Amino acid sequence: MAVRAAVLPAIGAPLEVTEIDLPDPGPGQVRVRLAAAGVCHSDLSLSDGTMRVPVPAILGHEGAGTVVAVGEGVTHLSPGADVVLNWAPSCGGCHACSLGEVWLCANALNGAANVHARTVDGTDLHPGLNVAAFAEETVVPAGCVLPLPDGVPLTDAALLGCAVLTGYGAVHHSAGVRPGETVAVFGVGGVGLAALQSARIAGAAQIVAVDVSPEKEELARAAGATDYVVASENTARAIRGLTDKQGVDVAVECVGRATTIRTAWDSTRRGGRTTVVGIGGKDQQVTFNALEIFHWGRTLSGCVYGDSDPARDLPVLAEHVRAGRLDLGALVTERIALEGIPAAFENMLAGKGGRALVVF
């Protein structure tokens, strides 16, 4: 069946909106008609080669929609069900899964090498990060599909599949923010906005948002920031000035650049926690000297997918949405149609893009 999709023909090439031939679901698979898909910086990392995937590919790893059909053996879903896509399904059998660390599953991305669909001329297409959400419809393994809890708008629910799980998990799972603590969030994109809201939900007493753009201050404060710092070479000093010269208890870095990671570390108090969410390239080298690691007693940790278990955390996030504590719509700066994805990517490449949501 022919559907439209945004295809990455090669690493570094512009995305092309074109028709593809999408097969019916096979055993253990589910076909989903997309309602919306988020344009995430991780998709940019895939398109420019920072993260390696087979190409040509259909990107998009953050989506929500409605089940159209199910393959043999799928019993937990039926046509008509509203669902959220999960780009990192856990296998349940690897070492990480046996430890309960499903976000580190060794086999989560094996599906990216599969043939997902074909172009009209017969060229094989791969599913990016498993789910190929930049398309009107997709066919995915049943493990990539989670039922959408009641009370969450279907379109906005797309953001639950990555940005919100990552931002929420970075604050609640990785950093373990406690009531009354001070928090700094570096990068006011989709994940950063989710982290700001999550810090507010966690009861942080002071929440400092940091970004290169002065225009994002209003957005950051609406998400929960009590203070806003425009990034500069004096960012760490400014944050210490806002926190009685101590630095924050927790810094959450959502950019993935060496300078930002280093600044987040420098902005954290002695004994505090610095959590790195942003995906940086291999060329981004962060340096520390041995004495400062001892003296400051800080914890520096990476954070994959917010250290989240989607099956466990999705109902929790849905409850926050229903209670009005989490505003998914506030994470979106631009709503576009499928044809707008290439332009949204160009904006991201130029450093001008906000958080775009593709609405089908």
C-alpha positions as CSV (number, residue, x, y, z in Angstrom):
1,M,0.0,0.0,0.0
2,A,1.4,3.4,-1.0
3,V,1.7,6.1,1.7
4,R,3.8,9.3,1.9
5,A,6.9,9.5,4.0
6,A,9.9,11.7,4.5
7,V,12.9,9.7,3.3
8,L,16.6,10.3,4.2
9,P,18.3,9.1,0.9
10,A,21.9,9.3,2.2
11,I,23.8,10.6,5.2
12,G,24.0,14.4,5.0
13,A,21.4,14.6,2.2
14,P,18.1,16.6,2.5
15,L,15.0,14.7,3.4
16,E,12.6,14.0,0.5
17,V,8.8,13.7,0.9
18,T,7.8,10.9,-1.4
19,E,5.5,7.9,-1.8
20,I,6.6,4.5,-0.4
21,D,5.3,1.0,-0.7
22,L,4.5,-0.1,2.9
23,P,3.7,-3.8,3.4
24,D,0.9,-5.2,5.5
25,P,1.8,-6.3,9.0
26,G,3.4,-9.7,9.4
27,P,3.4,-11.9,12.4
28,G,4.1,-10.0,15.6
29,Q,3.7,-6.6,13.8
30,V,1.3,-3.7,14.0
31,R,0.3,-1.1,11.4
32,V,-0.3,2.4,12.8
33,R,-1.8,5.4,11.1
34,L,0.2,8.4,12.5
35,A,-1.6,11.3,14.1
36,A,1.6,13.2,14.9
37,A,5.4,12.8,15.1
38,G,7.9,15.0,16.8
39,V,10.9,16.4,15.0
40,C,13.7,15.6,17.5
41,H,17.4,16.6,17.5
42,S,18.2,12.9,17.6
43,D,16.7,12.7,14.0
44,L,19.2,15.4,13.0
45,S,22.0,13.3,14.6
46,L,20.9,10.4,12.5
47,S,20.7,12.5,9.3
48,D,24.2,14.0,9.7
49,G,25.9,10.7,10.8
50,T,26.5,11.5,14.4
51,M,24.5,8.3,15.1
52,R,24.8,5.6,12.5
53,V,21.8,4.0,10.8
54,P,21.5,2.1,7.5
55,V,20.2,4.4,4.7
56,P,18.1,5.1,2.8
57,A,15.9,5.4,5.9
58,I,12.6,6.8,7.1
59,L,13.4,8.8,10.3
60,G,11.1,9.9,13.1
61,H,11.2,8.0,16.4
62,E,8.6,9.9,18.4
63,G,5.0,9.4,17.3
64,A,1.4,8.5,18.2
65,G,-1.5,7.2,16.2
66,T,-4.2,4.7,15.8
67,V,-3.9,1.0,15.1
68,V,-5.1,0.1,11.6
69,A,-4.3,-3.6,11.5
70,V,-2.4,-6.3,13.5
71,G,-0.4,-9.3,12.4
72,E,-0.7,-12.9,13.6
73,G,0.1,-13.4,17.3
74,V,-0.6,-9.8,18.4
75,T,-3.2,-10.0,21.1
76,H,-2.7,-6.9,23.3
77,L,-3.9,-4.5,20.6
78,S,-6.7,-4.3,18.1
79,P,-7.6,-1.9,15.3
80,G,-9.0,1.4,16.5
81,A,-6.7,1.6,19.6
82,D,-4.8,4.8,20.2
83,V,-1.1,4.1,20.8
84,V,2.3,5.7,21.5
85,L,5.3,4.4,19.6
86,N,8.4,3.2,21.6
87,W,11.6,3.5,19.5
88,A,13.6,1.4,22.0
89,P,11.8,-1.8,22.8
90,S,13.5,-4.0,25.4
91,C,14.3,-7.6,24.5
92,G,13.9,-8.8,28.1
93,G,16.8,-11.2,27.8
94,C,20.1,-9.3,27.6
95,H,22.2,-8.4,30.6
96,A,20.9,-4.9,31.0
97,C,17.3,-6.1,30.8
98,S,18.0,-8.8,33.4
99,L,19.1,-5.9,35.7
100,G,15.9,-4.0,35.1
101,E,17.8,-1.4,33.0
102,V,15.6,-1.7,30.0
103,W,16.7,1.7,28.6
104,L,20.2,0.1,28.0
105,C,18.9,-3.0,26.2
106,A,21.6,-4.3,24.0
107,N,19.1,-5.4,21.3
108,A,16.8,-2.4,21.3
109,L,18.0,-1.0,18.0
110,N,18.4,-4.2,16.1
111,G,15.3,-3.4,14.0
112,A,17.0,-0.4,12.4
113,A,18.8,-2.8,10.0
114,N,15.6,-4.4,8.8
115,V,13.9,-3.5,5.5
116,H,10.9,-1.5,6.5
117,A,9.4,-0.5,3.1
118,R,10.4,0.3,-0.4
119,T,10.4,3.3,-2.7
120,V,8.2,3.1,-5.8
121,D,11.2,2.1,-7.8
122,G,12.0,-0.8,-5.4
123,T,14.8,0.6,-3.3
124,D,14.9,-0.9,0.2
125,L,14.1,1.6,3.1
126,H,15.2,1.1,6.7
127,P,13.2,2.3,9.7
128,G,15.7,4.7,11.3
129,L,15.2,4.2,15.0
130,N,12.8,1.3,14.6
131,V,9.5,3.1,14.1
132,A,9.8,5.3,11.0
133,A,7.3,7.9,12.3
134,F,7.9,10.4,9.5
135,A,5.2,8.8,7.4
136,E,1.4,8.7,7.2
137,E,1.5,5.1,8.3
138,T,4.1,2.7,9.7
139,V,4.4,-1.0,10.4
140,V,6.4,-1.8,13.6
141,P,7.0,-4.8,15.9
142,A,4.4,-5.1,18.6
143,G,7.0,-4.3,21.2
144,C,7.3,-0.8,19.7
145,V,3.6,0.0,20.5
146,L,2.2,1.1,23.8
147,P,-1.5,1.7,24.5
148,L,-2.2,5.4,25.1
149,P,-3.7,6.0,28.5
150,D,-7.1,7.8,28.6
151,G,-7.2,11.5,28.9
152,V,-4.2,12.4,26.8
153,P,-4.7,14.2,23.5
154,L,-3.6,11.9,20.7
155,T,-1.6,14.5,18.7
156,D,0.3,15.8,21.7
157,A,0.9,12.2,22.9
158,A,3.6,11.8,20.3
159,L,5.9,13.8,22.5
160,L,5.6,11.1,25.2
161,G,7.6,8.7,23.0
162,C,10.9,10.5,23.5
163,A,11.1,14.1,24.7
164,V,8.9,13.8,27.7
165,L,10.2,10.4,28.8
166,T,13.7,11.6,28.4
167,G,13.3,15.0,30.2
168,Y,11.1,13.5,33.0
169,G,13.4,10.5,33.5
170,A,16.5,12.7,33.5
171,V,15.0,14.6,36.5
172,H,13.2,11.9,38.3
173,H,15.3,8.8,37.6
174,S,18.8,9.8,36.6
175,A,19.3,12.9,38.8
176,G,16.7,12.0,41.4
177,V,15.7,15.6,42.1
178,R,14.3,16.0,45.6
179,P,11.8,18.6,46.9
180,G,13.6,21.9,47.8
181,E,16.7,21.3,45.6
182,T,18.0,23.7,43.0
183,V,18.2,22.7,39.4
184,A,19.7,24.1,36.2
185,V,18.5,22.9,32.7
186,F,20.8,23.6,29.8
187,G,19.0,23.8,26.5
188,V,15.4,24.9,26.1
189,G,14.3,22.5,23.4
190,G,11.7,19.8,23.7
191,V,13.7,17.7,26.2
192,G,14.8,20.8,28.1
193,L,11.2,22.0,28.4
194,A,10.1,18.6,29.6
195,A,12.9,18.7,32.2
196,L,11.9,22.1,33.4
197,Q,8.3,20.9,33.9
198,S,9.5,17.8,35.6
199,A,11.8,19.7,38.0
200,R,8.7,21.7,39.0
201,I,6.7,18.5,39.5
202,A,9.6,17.2,41.6
203,G,9.3,20.2,43.9
204,A,12.5,22.0,43.0
205,A,12.8,25.3,44.9
206,Q,14.7,27.1,42.2
207,I,14.9,26.2,38.5
208,V,17.4,28.0,36.2
209,A,16.9,27.6,32.5
210,V,20.0,28.3,30.2
211,D,19.9,28.8,26.5
212,V,21.7,30.8,23.8
213,S,18.5,32.4,22.7
214,P,17.0,35.3,24.7
215,E,13.7,34.7,22.9
216,K,13.1,31.4,24.8
217,E,12.9,33.0,28.2
218,E,9.1,33.3,28.2
219,L,8.7,29.7,27.1
220,A,11.1,28.5,29.8
221,R,9.4,30.4,32.5
222,A,6.0,29.1,31.4
223,A,7.5,25.6,31.8
224,G,8.6,26.2,35.4
225,A,11.9,28.2,35.3
226,T,12.3,30.7,38.1
227,D,15.4,32.2,36.5
228,Y,16.8,32.5,33.0
229,V,20.4,32.8,31.9
230,V,21.5,33.6,28.4
231,A,24.4,31.3,27.7
232,S,27.8,32.9,27.6
233,E,31.4,32.3,28.9
234,N,30.1,33.6,32.3
235,T,27.2,31.1,32.6
236,A,28.6,29.1,35.5
237,R,29.4,32.3,37.4
238,A,25.9,33.7,36.8
239,I,24.3,30.4,38.1
240,R,26.5,30.5,41.3
241,G,25.4,34.1,41.8
242,L,21.8,33.0,41.7
243,T,22.4,30.2,44.3
244,D,24.3,32.0,47.1
245,K,27.6,31.3,45.4
246,Q,27.1,27.5,45.8
247,G,25.9,26.3,42.4
248,V,22.9,24.2,41.8
249,D,22.2,20.8,43.4
250,V,21.5,19.3,39.9
251,A,22.4,20.3,36.4
252,V,20.7,18.7,33.4
253,E,22.5,19.1,30.1
254,C,20.2,18.7,27.1
255,V,22.5,20.0,24.3
256,G,25.3,17.5,23.8
257,R,28.3,19.8,23.4
258,A,31.6,19.7,25.2
259,T,31.5,23.3,26.3
260,T,27.9,22.9,27.6
261,I,28.7,19.8,29.5
262,R,31.7,21.4,31.1
263,T,29.6,24.5,32.0
264,A,26.9,22.3,33.5
265,W,29.6,20.6,35.7
266,D,31.0,24.0,36.7
267,S,27.5,25.2,37.6
268,T,26.9,22.3,40.0
269,R,27.6,22.7,43.7
270,R,30.2,20.7,45.6
271,G,28.7,17.2,46.0
272,G,26.0,17.9,43.4
273,R,24.9,15.9,40.4
274,T,25.4,16.6,36.7
275,T,23.3,14.6,34.3
276,V,24.1,14.6,30.5
277,V,21.1,14.0,28.2
278,G,22.4,15.6,25.0
279,I,23.9,13.4,22.3
280,G,27.3,14.8,21.2
281,G,29.7,13.7,18.5
282,K,32.9,11.8,19.0
283,D,34.8,15.0,18.3
284,Q,33.3,16.6,21.4
285,Q,36.0,16.0,24.1
286,V,35.3,17.0,27.7
287,T,38.3,17.4,30.0
288,F,38.7,17.4,33.8
289,N,41.7,17.3,36.0
290,A,42.2,14.7,38.7
291,L,42.3,17.2,41.5
292,E,38.9,18.8,40.7
293,I,37.2,15.5,40.5
294,F,38.4,14.7,44.0
295,H,37.8,18.2,45.4
296,W,34.3,18.9,44.1
297,G,32.9,15.5,44.9
298,R,30.4,15.9,42.1
299,T,28.7,13.1,40.2
300,L,28.7,13.2,36.4
301,S,26.4,10.7,34.7
302,G,25.1,9.9,31.2
303,C,21.4,9.4,30.7
304,V,19.9,7.3,28.0
305,Y,16.2,7.7,27.2
306,G,15.8,9.3,30.7
307,D,16.7,5.9,32.4
308,S,13.0,5.3,31.7
309,D,10.9,2.1,31.3
310,P,8.1,3.3,28.9
311,A,5.7,0.7,30.1
312,R,6.2,1.8,33.7
313,D,6.5,5.5,33.2
314,L,3.8,6.2,30.5
315,P,0.9,5.8,32.9
316,V,2.7,8.1,35.4
317,L,3.1,10.8,32.8
318,A,-0.5,10.4,31.7
319,E,-1.6,11.1,35.3
320,H,0.5,14.2,35.4
321,V,-1.1,15.3,32.1
322,R,-4.7,14.7,33.3
323,A,-3.9,16.6,36.6
324,G,-2.6,19.6,34.6
325,R,0.9,19.3,36.0
326,L,2.4,18.4,32.6
327,D,1.5,20.5,29.6
328,L,2.5,18.6,26.4
329,G,1.3,21.4,24.1
330,A,3.7,23.8,25.8
331,L,6.6,21.7,24.4
332,V,5.8,22.5,20.8
333,T,7.0,25.7,19.2
334,E,5.8,24.9,15.6
335,R,3.1,22.5,14.2
336,I,3.8,21.5,10.6
337,A,2.5,19.2,7.9
338,L,4.5,16.3,6.5
339,E,5.8,18.5,3.7
340,G,7.3,20.8,6.3
341,I,9.8,18.3,7.7
342,P,12.6,19.2,5.3
343,A,12.4,22.9,6.1
344,A,12.2,22.1,9.9
345,F,15.4,20.1,9.5
346,E,17.1,23.0,7.7
347,N,16.2,25.3,10.6
348,M,17.6,22.8,13.1
349,L,20.8,22.6,11.0
350,A,21.1,26.4,11.1
351,G,20.5,26.4,14.8
352,K,17.2,28.3,14.4
353,G,14.6,25.6,14.8
354,G,12.4,25.1,17.8
355,R,10.5,21.9,18.7
356,A,8.3,21.0,15.7
357,L,5.4,18.6,15.7
358,V,4.3,17.0,12.5
359,V,0.5,16.7,12.4
360,F,-0.9,14.3,9.8
